[in-house]
Amino acid sequence: MADQPDFQSQHIIDESRQLADDARHLYDTIRRENPIGHYYERNPYAVLAAAAGVGYVLGGGLFSPFTRRILRVGLKTMALPIAASQLRELAGRGNGDDISIGHSE
């Protein structure tokens, strides 16, 4: 029975080494085949912006007052060219050369 604890401890050590080798192999495989690494090498700012966006959403920023303000400004910015084109159509000027928004002539 004295051999039993030594056998178990040796088995645990062997399994731990195998687990460490498997983890190292998995890490190397993921690092080598990871497309994010290739994207980051080609366009690091896009990857950082995507990571910041994901962090903002996961951090609960999606339903914050700041997001509501940004969406409001964005919708107003999108609505301005649409309204201008509608005004051009109503005025019968399809090309819109005579109508300028925000500029006084």
C-alpha positions as protocol buffer text, in pm:
chain_id: "A"
residue {
  index: 1
  type: MET
  ca { x: 0 y: 0 z: 0 }
}
residue {
  index: 2
  type: ALA
  ca { x: 300 y: 231 z: 34 }
}
residue {
  index: 3
  type: ASP
  ca { x: 337 y: 235 z: -347 }
}
residue {
  index: 4
  type: GLN
  ca { x: -20 y: 356 z: -399 }
}
residue {
  index: 5
  type: PRO
  ca { x: 33 y: 726 z: -301 }
}
residue {
  index: 6
  type: ASP
  ca { x: 351 y: 748 z: -514 }
}
residue {
  index: 7
  type: PHE
  ca { x: 166 y: 605 z: -813 }
}
residue {
  index: 8
  type: GLN
  ca { x: -122 y: 851 z: -768 }
}
residue {
  index: 9
  type: SER
  ca { x: 107 y: 1150 z: -730 }
}
residue {
  index: 10
  type: GLN
  ca { x: 308 y: 1047 z: -1036 }
}
residue {
  index: 11
  type: HIS
  ca { x: -15 y: 1003 z: -1231 }
}
residue {
  index: 12
  type: ILE
  ca { x: -131 y: 1352 z: -1125 }
}
residue {
  index: 13
  type: ILE
  ca { x: 205 y: 1501 z: -1228 }
}
residue {
  index: 14
  type: ASP
  ca { x: 189 y: 1327 z: -1568 }
}
residue {
  index: 15
  type: GLU
  ca { x: -167 y: 1445 z: -1626 }
}
residue {
  index: 16
  type: SER
  ca { x: -73 y: 1801 z: -1526 }
}
residue {
  index: 17
  type: ARG
  ca { x: 216 y: 1801 z: -1774 }
}
residue {
  index: 18
  type: GLN
  ca { x: -10 y: 1666 z: -2048 }
}
residue {
  index: 19
  type: LEU
  ca { x: -269 y: 1932 z: -1969 }
}
residue {
  index: 20
  type: ALA
  ca { x: -3 y: 2207 z: -1983 }
}
residue {
  index: 21
  type: ASP
  ca { x: 128 y: 2073 z: -2316 }
}
residue {
  index: 22
  type: ASP
  ca { x: -225 y: 2060 z: -2459 }
}
residue {
  index: 23
  type: ALA
  ca { x: -297 y: 2415 z: -2342 }
}
residue {
  index: 24
  type: ARG
  ca { x: 31 y: 2540 z: -2493 }
}
residue {
  index: 25
  type: HIS
  ca { x: -49 y: 2364 z: -2822 }
}
residue {
  index: 26
  type: LEU
  ca { x: -401 y: 2511 z: -2825 }
}
residue {
  index: 27
  type: TYR
  ca { x: -265 y: 2860 z: -2756 }
}
residue {
  index: 28
  type: ASP
  ca { x: -10 y: 2829 z: -3039 }
}
residue {
  index: 29
  type: THR
  ca { x: -278 y: 2703 z: -3278 }
}
residue {
  index: 30
  type: ILE
  ca { x: -520 y: 2983 z: -3193 }
}
residue {
  index: 31
  type: ARG
  ca { x: -246 y: 3243 z: -3218 }
}
residue {
  index: 32
  type: ARG
  ca { x: -131 y: 3113 z: -3556 }
}
residue {
  index: 33
  type: GLU
  ca { x: -477 y: 3069 z: -3710 }
}
residue {
  index: 34
  type: ASN
  ca { x: -654 y: 3366 z: -3548 }
}
residue {
  index: 35
  type: PRO
  ca { x: -797 y: 3598 z: -3814 }
}
residue {
  index: 36
  type: ILE
  ca { x: -820 y: 3889 z: -3569 }
}
residue {
  index: 37
  type: GLY
  ca { x: -443 y: 3897 z: -3547 }
}
residue {
  index: 38
  type: HIS
  ca { x: -420 y: 3928 z: -3925 }
}
residue {
  index: 39
  type: TYR
  ca { x: -686 y: 4202 z: -3927 }
}
residue {
  index: 40
  type: TYR
  ca { x: -501 y: 4383 z: -3652 }
}
residue {
  index: 41
  type: GLU
  ca { x: -175 y: 4373 z: -3846 }
}
residue {
  index: 42
  type: ARG
  ca { x: -345 y: 4521 z: -4154 }
}
residue {
  index: 43
  type: ASN
  ca { x: -580 y: 4770 z: -3988 }
}
residue {
  index: 44
  type: PRO
  ca { x: -521 y: 4816 z: -3615 }
}
residue {
  index: 45
  type: TYR
  ca { x: -755 y: 5113 z: -3575 }
}
residue {
  index: 46
  type: ALA
  ca { x: -1054 y: 4921 z: -3708 }
}
residue {
  index: 47
  type: VAL
  ca { x: -990 y: 4636 z: -3462 }
}
residue {
  index: 48
  type: LEU
  ca { x: -954 y: 4880 z: -3174 }
}
residue {
  index: 49
  type: ALA
  ca { x: -1273 y: 5061 z: -3275 }
}
residue {
  index: 50
  type: ALA
  ca { x: -1462 y: 4731 z: -3295 }
}
residue {
  index: 51
  type: ALA
  ca { x: -1329 y: 4628 z: -2953 }
}
residue {
  index: 52
  type: ALA
  ca { x: -1432 y: 4965 z: -2807 }
}
residue {
  index: 53
  type: GLY
  ca { x: -1779 y: 4927 z: -2959 }
}
residue {
  index: 54
  type: VAL
  ca { x: -1823 y: 4578 z: -2820 }
}
residue {
  index: 55
  type: GLY
  ca { x: -1701 y: 4696 z: -2481 }
}
residue {
  index: 56
  type: TYR
  ca { x: -1942 y: 4990 z: -2489 }
}
residue {
  index: 57
  type: VAL
  ca { x: -2238 y: 4764 z: -2564 }
}
residue {
  index: 58
  type: LEU
  ca { x: -2138 y: 4495 z: -2313 }
}
residue {
  index: 59
  type: GLY
  ca { x: -2072 y: 4763 z: -2052 }
}
residue {
  index: 60
  type: GLY
  ca { x: -2433 y: 4877 z: -2069 }
}
residue {
  index: 61
  type: GLY
  ca { x: -2375 y: 5190 z: -2272 }
}
residue {
  index: 62
  type: LEU
  ca { x: -2638 y: 5101 z: -2529 }
}
residue {
  index: 63
  type: PHE
  ca { x: -2925 y: 5230 z: -2312 }
}
residue {
  index: 64
  type: SER
  ca { x: -2750 y: 5535 z: -2168 }
}
residue {
  index: 65
  type: PRO
  ca { x: -2846 y: 5901 z: -2212 }
}
residue {
  index: 66
  type: PHE
  ca { x: -2526 y: 5955 z: -2413 }
}
residue {
  index: 67
  type: THR
  ca { x: -2637 y: 5695 z: -2669 }
}
residue {
  index: 68
  type: ARG
  ca { x: -2978 y: 5858 z: -2698 }
}
residue {
  index: 69
  type: ARG
  ca { x: -2813 y: 6195 z: -2768 }
}
residue {
  index: 70
  type: ILE
  ca { x: -2579 y: 6047 z: -3028 }
}
residue {
  index: 71
  type: LEU
  ca { x: -2869 y: 5872 z: -3203 }
}
residue {
  index: 72
  type: ARG
  ca { x: -3073 y: 6191 z: -3200 }
}
residue {
  index: 73
  type: VAL
  ca { x: -2789 y: 6388 z: -3360 }
}
residue {
  index: 74
  type: GLY
  ca { x: -2731 y: 6111 z: -3614 }
}
residue {
  index: 75
  type: LEU
  ca { x: -3097 y: 6097 z: -3712 }
}
residue {
  index: 76
  type: LYS
  ca { x: -3111 y: 6473 z: -3752 }
}
residue {
  index: 77
  type: THR
  ca { x: -2798 y: 6461 z: -3965 }
}
residue {
  index: 78
  type: MET
  ca { x: -2952 y: 6192 z: -4186 }
}
residue {
  index: 79
  type: ALA
  ca { x: -3285 y: 6371 z: -4207 }
}
residue {
  index: 80
  type: LEU
  ca { x: -3137 y: 6696 z: -4341 }
}
residue {
  index: 81
  type: PRO
  ca { x: -3028 y: 6561 z: -4685 }
}
residue {
  index: 82
  type: ILE
  ca { x: -3353 y: 6366 z: -4717 }
}
residue {
  index: 83
  type: ALA
  ca { x: -3559 y: 6675 z: -4641 }
}
residue {
  index: 84
  type: ALA
  ca { x: -3354 y: 6878 z: -4889 }
}
residue {
  index: 85
  type: SER
  ca { x: -3414 y: 6626 z: -5166 }
}
residue {
  index: 86
  type: GLN
  ca { x: -3785 y: 6624 z: -5088 }
}
residue {
  index: 87
  type: LEU
  ca { x: -3792 y: 7004 z: -5105 }
}
residue {
  index: 88
  type: ARG
  ca { x: -3615 y: 6992 z: -5442 }
}
residue {
  index: 89
  type: GLU
  ca { x: -3872 y: 6749 z: -5575 }
}
residue {
  index: 90
  type: LEU
  ca { x: -4160 y: 6960 z: -5447 }
}
residue {
  index: 91
  type: ALA
  ca { x: -4011 y: 7271 z: -5603 }
}
residue {
  index: 92
  type: GLY
  ca { x: -3976 y: 7088 z: -5934 }
}
residue {
  index: 93
  type: ARG
  ca { x: -3601 y: 7113 z: -5944 }
}
residue {
  index: 94
  type: GLY
  ca { x: -3476 y: 6757 z: -5973 }
}
residue {
  index: 95
  type: ASN
  ca { x: -3108 y: 6852 z: -5989 }
}
residue {
  index: 96
  type: GLY
  ca { x: -3120 y: 7089 z: -5688 }
}
residue {
  index: 97
  type: ASP
  ca { x: -2860 y: 7338 z: -5815 }
}
residue {
  index: 98
  type: ASP
  ca { x: -3051 y: 7639 z: -5685 }
}
residue {
  index: 99
  type: ILE
  ca { x: -3121 y: 7512 z: -5334 }
}
residue {
  index: 100
  type: SER
  ca { x: -2843 y: 7517 z: -5078 }
}
residue {
  index: 101
  type: ILE
  ca { x: -2884 y: 7436 z: -4714 }
}
residue {
  index: 102
  type: GLY
  ca { x: -2687 y: 7622 z: -4450 }
}
residue {
  index: 103
  type: HIS
  ca { x: -2529 y: 7866 z: -4696 }
}
residue {
  index: 104
  type: SER
  ca { x: -2656 y: 8212 z: -4775 }
}
residue {
  index: 105
  type: GLU
  ca { x: -2575 y: 8350 z: -5115 }
}
